[in-house]
Amino acid sequence: MSEADSAGTVIFDVASREVVSRRAAAAFGGEAQPPRISFASAELMFTVMTAKRWEILRAMAGAGPMSIREAARRVKRDVKAVHGDVRALLNAGVLRKAEDGRVTFPFTAIRIDALVEAA
């Protein structure tokens, strides 16, 4: 994938702490790294990323900072329920909080990179 093809894309992956640390060290050393959100296990990724939370990300993708009320309006759900999902996504590092208190998902696409092997 070329750099132009990946503009605005974040990678969701499964990676150990050691792999994440190596990537961070490479980034601090000047090696360009693609935007990435890593989970410790596939189970954790799929626990955090419920169907309703994917729906919120799709509604927020590339839309800039928005209030939780606006996110709820876009997904046609109750504000309180969306608030709980947004809080979980913030805690997982998937969403970011803007300076004005609104939340943002600054990417336009998500690529999932996970390998599931036999037990």
Secondary structure as UniProt FT lines:
FT   HELIX           3..6
FT   TURN            7..8
FT   STRAND          9..14
FT   HELIX           17..28
FT   TURN            29..30
FT   STRAND          36..39
FT   HELIX           42..48
FT   HELIX           51..60
FT   TURN            61..62
FT   HELIX           68..75
FT   HELIX           79..91
FT   TURN            92..93
FT   STRAND          96..97
FT   TURN            99..100
FT   STRAND          103..104
FT   STRAND          109..113
//
